[in-house]
Amino acid sequence: LALVYSPKSLGKIYRNPTALKLIVFFNVILAFIPAVLVSIDLETFELPSHEIEYTNEITMAFVDLIFLLSLLRRETVPDSKTSFFLGVAALLVAVVQLSVYNFIDGPGGELGERWAHYCEFIFEIMSASIVFWFCMDNKILCDQHIKMITHVPDAFTEPNAQ
């Protein structure tokens, strides 16, 4: 939804909008499949559902990196090194999470699954932060465009201005 309602064209966010649409489409499908499988039979499909879900987080991290790169192209972005590190860290956490789940205790092992869930929580927090920043940046951009269109002076838009 962040991409759909962005005032920026997809071409400005990513140079290949069709590839971006496909990645987001696969992201949605890969999130839906484990939910259906677990709904059918938890015991039978728990392991493949986790594998699909954790693999899908790699595509989510890719989308997060695209969001970050679109944010970093603006000259007003503070501390761009930290922001880029956040995106790379999200990708690393997704890969580490998949590795932890598969290589500690073997796939589906209790210890590996617990630690993989910790990685998942960290990844989701970083991903949500990136998407939130992307949405807030777009909101600020929309507010600037509305202000330019309506030519409203600052005194009318600032609550404490006199």
N, C-alpha and C positions, 0 to 999 in steps of 0.2 A: 504494500500500500504506500510505503514511503516513496517508491519510484513513480507510482501512478499519479500521486498528487503533488509531485515536485514541480515547481515552476520552471525548472531547468529542462531542456530537451534531453532525451536519452543520449543523443549524440554528443552533448556536452559532458554528460556524466561518464560515458564510456564510448570509445571510438567505434565499437561494433554493437549497435543496439540490438540486433537480431541475436547475437551470441548471449548478450545479457538477458534478454527475454527467455531464451532457452534454458539458461542456467537457473533463473528464478522458477521457471516451469518445472524443471527437474527437482528443484529444491522442494517445491510444494508436493509433488508426486512422491518423492522419497520420504517426506514427513508423513504422508497419508498411509503408505503401504505398511509400515510397522504398526500403526494404530489399528488397522484392519486385521493384520495377522494376530496381534495380541488379543483383540476382541474375539476372534474365532477360537483360539486355544492358546492360553498363556504358556502352559508347560511345553508344548510342541514348538511354539514359535518365539519363545523369549530370546534365545540365542541369535537367530537370524534377524530379529527385530532390533536388537542392540547393535549388531554389525551394520545394518542399514542406517540406523539412526546416527551412529558415530561417524560413519562414512559421509553421511549427508552434512555433517557439521563442517567438513572440509569445503563443500560448496558454499555453505553459509559464510565461512571465513573469507572465501573469495569475493563474495558479494560485499562483505564488510570492507575488504581492501579497496574495492571499487568505490564505495562510499567515501572512504578516507581519502583516496586519491582525488576524488572530485572536490572534497573539502580543502585539501592541501593546495589545490590550484589557485585558490583565492589568496590574495595577498594579505588579507586581514586575519588570517588564521594564526592564533598565538601558539607558540611552541610546537612547530610542525614535527620536530624530531620525536617528541613524546607521542604524538598522534600516530605517526607511522609505526613506532614501536608497538603501540597498542594493537594495531592491525596485524602485524607480523606475529605478535604474541598470541593473538586469537588463532591464527593458523597453526602455530606450533602446539598450542594446547589441544586443538582438534586432532592433530596427528599423534601427540603424546597420549591422548585419551584412548584412541583406537589401539595404540601399541600396548598401553597398560591393560586394557581389557583382554587383549589376545595373548599377551606374553607373561603376565603375572598370574599364576595359578591355572594357566590355560584358558581358552575361551569359555566363558561362563563360570569361571571359578569365583568363589565368594569374595576373596580378598581383592582380586582384580576388578570385580564388578563394583565393589565399594569405592576403590580409588578412582575408577573411571567415572563414577558419579560425581566425585569431588571435582574432577577435571571438567566435567560437563557443567557444573554450577559456575565455575570460574569462567569458562568459555561463554556461557549465556550472559553473565554479568557484563563481560567485555563487549559482546555483540550488541546487547541492549544499549550500552553506553554509546557505541558508535552510531547506531540507528537513531537514538535520541538526539545526538549532536547533529546528525544529518537533517532530521526533522526540524530542529530548532533553527538551524542555518537557513533552511527553506522558508520557515515562518518569518524570520528577519528579512530575508530577501523579498518576500511577498509584501511585508509591511513597507519596505522602502519603495517598491513599485507603486503601491497604492498611494503613498505619500507624494510621489512624483506626479502621478496622474491627477490627483485631486489638488495639488499645490497647497496643502494645508501647512500653515506656519507651525513651528515647534511649540509656540505658546498654547496652541489648541490641543496638541497631542500629549504634552507633558503634564502630569497631574499637579506637580508642585510649581509650575512656571507661573509667573505673574505678569 
